[in-house]
Amino acid sequence: MSSSKSKALLLSDTLRDLALLRASGVDFSSVLSQEPSTGANTPKSSELLRSTERSHEFVNETRGALRVYNSGELQRKRAEIQKVQGEPDEVLKGLS
């Protein structure tokens, strides 16, 4: 993430958005491959550039989230947390 104040994307929302983009049938490669117009310094073109940069950042973050999710690391951490959460219960049972 580019800044410490950015919010993490929910995986379910991200996957839904990606599925909608795929189902839309839009060929994004043809849109992105177009050369900018001669008025490249117009406010609209700078807005387009910012939007494109944000889209690239979104795609990179999504790929990273999917890599983490598919790696199984989250499931291992969840198992560790559940084990640690169960330990105080076992101690309390032993004390009573």
matplotlib code that plots the C-alpha trace (Angstrom):
import matplotlib.pyplot as plt

x = [0.0, 1.3, 0.3, -0.1, -3.6, -5.1, -7.7, -7.4, -9.8, -12.3, -11.4, -15.1, -15.7, -12.5, -13.4, -16.9, -15.6, -13.1, -15.9, -18.1, -15.2, -14.6, -18.3, -18.6, -16.6, -14.8, -11.4, -9.3, -6.1, -7.5, -8.6, -5.1, -3.2, -4.6, -2.1, -3.0, -4.3, -2.2, -3.7, -1.9, -1.7, -5.5, -7.1, -9.1, -5.9, -4.3, -7.4, -7.3, -3.6, -4.4, -7.3, -5.1, -2.4, -5.1, -6.3, -2.8, -2.4, -5.8, -4.7, -1.4, -3.0, -5.6, -2.9, -1.1, -4.2, -5.0, -1.4, -1.7, -5.1, -4.1, -0.9, -2.7, -0.9, -4.1, -5.5, -2.3, -2.5, -6.1, -5.3, -2.5, -4.9, -7.5, -5.0, -3.7, -7.3, -8.1, -5.1, -6.6, -9.8, -7.7, -5.8, -9.1, -10.5, -7.3, -7.7, -11.3]
y = [0.0, 3.4, 5.2, 4.1, 5.6, 3.5, 1.0, -2.7, -4.0, -6.7, -9.9, -10.7, -7.2, -7.4, -10.8, -9.7, -6.6, -8.6, -11.1, -8.2, -6.7, -10.1, -10.6, -7.2, -8.3, -4.9, -5.3, -3.1, -3.8, -1.9, 1.0, 1.2, 0.9, 4.0, 6.8, 10.0, 12.9, 15.9, 18.0, 15.9, 18.7, 19.2, 18.7, 15.8, 14.0, 14.4, 13.1, 10.1, 9.5, 9.6, 7.2, 4.9, 4.9, 4.1, 1.3, -0.1, 0.2, -1.6, -4.4, -4.8, -4.8, -7.3, -9.6, -9.4, -10.1, -13.1, -14.4, -14.2, -15.8, -18.6, -19.3, -20.8, -18.5, -17.0, -20.4, -21.3, -18.0, -18.6, -22.1, -20.6, -17.9, -20.5, -22.6, -19.6, -18.6, -22.1, -22.2, -19.8, -22.0, -25.1, -23.2, -22.1, -25.7, -26.9, -24.3, -25.2]
z = [0.0, -0.8, 2.4, 6.0, 6.1, 3.2, 4.2, 3.4, 0.8, 1.8, -0.1, -0.8, -2.3, -4.3, -5.7, -6.6, -8.3, -10.3, -11.3, -12.5, -14.5, -16.1, -16.9, -18.4, -21.4, -21.7, -23.3, -21.0, -23.0, -26.0, -23.7, -22.1, -25.3, -26.9, -27.2, -25.2, -27.3, -28.2, -25.3, -22.7, -20.2, -19.9, -16.5, -18.0, -19.1, -15.7, -14.1, -16.4, -15.5, -11.8, -12.4, -14.3, -11.6, -9.0, -11.1, -11.4, -7.6, -7.1, -9.4, -7.6, -4.1, -5.3, -6.7, -3.4, -1.4, -3.6, -3.2, 0.6, 0.6, -1.7, 0.1, 3.1, 5.5, 6.8, 7.6, 9.5, 11.5, 12.3, 13.6, 15.8, 17.1, 18.0, 19.8, 21.8, 22.6, 23.9, 26.3, 28.9, 29.0, 29.7, 32.5, 34.0, 33.9, 35.6, 38.4, 39.1]

ax = plt.figure().add_subplot(projection="3d")
ax.plot(x, y, z, "-o")
ax.set_aspect("equal")
plt.show()
